[in-house]
Amino acid sequence: MSPGPAADELDPRALTLLACELESDELARSIAQTYLRMLDARLTRAASALERRDEVAAMDVLLSLRVSSATVGLVRLESAVRCVIDAVRRGEPELARERGASLVGLAAVARHALRAHLELTHLELTHPELTHPEPAPFEPAPFHHVV
């Protein structure tokens, strides 16, 4: 039996938390599968925008890719996308393009990690470590009248 995805690639708790928040294992899996289907197109759009030095278009796709990567737990790819975003924000188009080009290789590894995770696990909606405790009842602070 092969080991699961490397911890530096994927945080498996992310999809479990998503399933809990959505109250649907199937919906969380569907989001992850949609992410996988859209990944290549997002990378192509990002590379094209970076090549054209179109900061607005690049940021649009990069921010979306960063958030969605974090949502499905792809921590290494999300971190790499943040680095590209930082280069764009600093006005370093060559560095942004170089870092953007490296996303393709990282995405291949990330894609494999996410697919393996989806195949090897069954998300559970009730994990004790992820359930949120009931909030404490509101108790107003005592009122002290100062004269």
N, C-alpha and C positions, 0 to 999 in steps of 0.2 A: 504494500500500500504506500503510495507516495504521500509526502507531507503536504499539509495545507499551504495556502499562499503565505509568503514571507510577511512577517509583521511590519517590515519597513515599507511594504507595498500597499497593504490593505489593513484597515482596521475593521474587523468583522462586526464590531459593536455598532457601527454606523447604520448598517442595514437593519439590524435588530431594533435599534432605536427608532428608525424610520417606520418599521412595521408596527411598533407599539404606538407611535404617534398617529399613524394612519388607521390603526386598529384593523390592519389587513396585511397579512403575509403576502397574499397574491398581488396586491397593489404595489408593495415595496419591491417585489421581484419584477413586476412589469416596469417599474421605473428604472431598475438596474438594466433590464434588457433593452429598454428604449435608449438609455445612455450608451450602451454598447453599439447599437445600430447607428447612432448619431455621431459617434466619436470621430470617425474618419472625416466626415463632412465638416465638423467643427475645426479639426486640425487643418484641413485644406483651406477653409475660410480664414483662419488665423494666419497661416503662412502667406496667403495671398495679400491680406491686408498689411502684414508686416513688410512684405516685399514692396508694396506700393507706398509704404510709409503713411498709410491711412490710419492715424492714431485712433480716430473715433470708431471705425469699423473693427480695428484690432481689439480695442478695449471692450467693445460690445461682445465679441465672441469669447475673448479671454476671461472676462468676468463670469460669463455664463458657464464656461468650462471649469473655472475654479470652483464655483458654488456646486455644480452638479458632481464634480469629482469628489468633493468633500462629502456630499450627501450620500454617495454610494460607498464611501470609505476608502477611496484611492488616495491615500495620504501622500505618497511620494509624487504622484503626478500632480496633485493639487499644489504641493509645495513648489514644484518646477514651474507650474503656470504662474504662481505668485511671483517668481523670479522674473519671468518675462514681463508681467504687468509692471513690476518695479522698474525695469529697464525702459519701458515705454513711458512711464510717468516721469522718469528722470531725463527724458529726451535723448536717449542713447539708442538710436534706431539700429545700428550695426550689432550691438550687443543683444538687442531684442530679437533681431533676426537669427542670430547664432543660437540663442537660447530657445527660440521658437522652433528651430530646426531639430533641436535635441528632443523635443516633445514627441516626435514620431516614434523614436526608439523606446522612450519611456512608456508611451501609450501601448505599445505592443506587449510589454511586460505587464502593465496594469490590466490590460484587456484579459490576458491569460489568468492573472490572479483573481479577477472578479468572476470570470467564467468558472474557474475551479471552485471558488467559494460557493457560487450558486449551485454547482453540481454536488458538492460534498456536504452541504448543510441544508438543514430545514430551519428556517427562521421560526423562532417561537415568539409568540406575542407576549408571553408572561415570563420574563427572566427576572428573578428577584433583584439582581444587581442593577436592573434598568428601570424598575418600576419606581414611580415617583410617590413619595409618602403623601398621605393626606395632609393638606395644610392645617396648621393649628388654628383653632377658632380665634377670631379677632377679639382681642381684649384691649380696650383703650387704656392708655396710661392714666394713672390717677391725676386728677385735676387739682392743681395747687393754686389757689387764688392768692396773688401777691398784691398787697395794698401799698 
